[in-house]
Amino acid sequence: MQSLKQIISAAQDLWDRWSASQRTLVLSAMVLSLLTIVGVGIWSTRPEMVILASRLPPNQANEAIALLEAAGIAYELSYSGSTISVPRQEMSSARLAVRETLGDTPDTELEDSIWADPNLQHVRIQRQREQRLAQSIARFTAVREAVVHISTPEPTPFVRDQAPVTASVIVDVAPGRHFSAGDAEAIVSLVSHGVEGLHQQDVTLMDTDGQLLSSSLNGGGDVSGQLEYASTLENHLASKAEALLSQMLGPGRAMVRVTADIDFTQSERQEISYDPTRKVKLSETIKSESHTGNSSGGGGGGGGGGPAGGPPGASSNVRPTPPGAGGTTFKIEENTTEFANTETRDTVTETPGRIKRLTVAAIVDLTAAEGEEAPTVAVADIESLIKQAVGFDTQRSDEINVISSALAGMPDMTPVPVPLWEQYGPLLKNVSTGLAAVLMFVMGLLLLRRLRPVVVQATVAETSEESIRRLAELSVRAQQHPELVAKVLENWLDEESATSPQSASRPSADRAAA
């Protein structure tokens, strides 16, 4: 109790010694500390809120809120009332309360537990694969959220040709981000390589507005990609020609625009060619036949009528065998050879993006600028340079038109100077915040230093021999004349209590007289 009184007394003395500015500063620091402590305490005691349901229509959200209020469960609304959040410790109770309104989510239906249906194990695995793919797609800079659906046909031994595995992806493009054709191709490649048996042509990609970004249909979902490719090609060719002319005529004195007719159809054909000069023997057949015939001669008569000798045919009928001739042998050979010419088979696949025709329009300024000479170049020379720069081909029926005319001039692209206070505003703000923090820290240290108790050490004056002698003499006189010493001490006490400077000088005189 005595220590508490001493602390209160020391604080009161310290408060009395402070000035008005110091008291205001201390009170402000105490109020700020108290508010900080109260705010941190309120924030730490608030429950952690988790999302119960999101993207709810207004009628369904109202029904869910009414059920939560009836069950006495705290909730919070966000995103214009379409998302409901509840405390984490009351998540299970909230799901039971709004079960009839919101229904079972796919996660709760396919929850992996001992009560789960083992026949749905493949569905759970597929759902987990879809969620992992959606999380991977959401890591893209241009994608805020993604949903993946995979359709896998049931295997059966009674069907020879199984239906292919297909997938559909819905992406929510982040605000202010550009979703390019490269992003679409990367997402399609990611999904096709993440699912077994899934090909890229079987993946359909669309955004939340219902616009197809990539599809297996020819020319369906790739329209935006085709336009982007054509625009990129046209700008590239025009920039090449303008860069070439700017080196010769100067900046802002030529403008080139290119229009490209691009064939995006994909075709495949087979070509077979034969070389008649090169032959290959495929087969050879040789057939040989031999025949032998005998003649019978007449004994004496004139035109004896024996049968003609030789094999039957025209020869034996026309010219009869002379009498007395012996047997005749005939041999017949047949040689059949089959040749084949050299055959070349080529499979030609034409990829989309082939340029069918180019149309080039250019305006050049050949007039002389102020203080300069006019360029010594003709329009024909400029047309020839543009043809070389854009890859002009007469076989494609490309067209070009170059006109010499004065240009209004390129717009002034010089950046507007930014004021210093806007340029260094964020830096000054951060520096001022840091200095304020340092100042508060220093003031806290000074305040703690002022509150620290002051220890006063008594200084012992060095006594000389003369002082010791005088003290000994005074003690002897005090023993001899105690009444006089008492009177002197009484006079000293009276003089110390006086406030006038004259009375303050008397003790020294009395001490000298003593």
Disulfide bonds with the S-S distance in Angstrom:
none
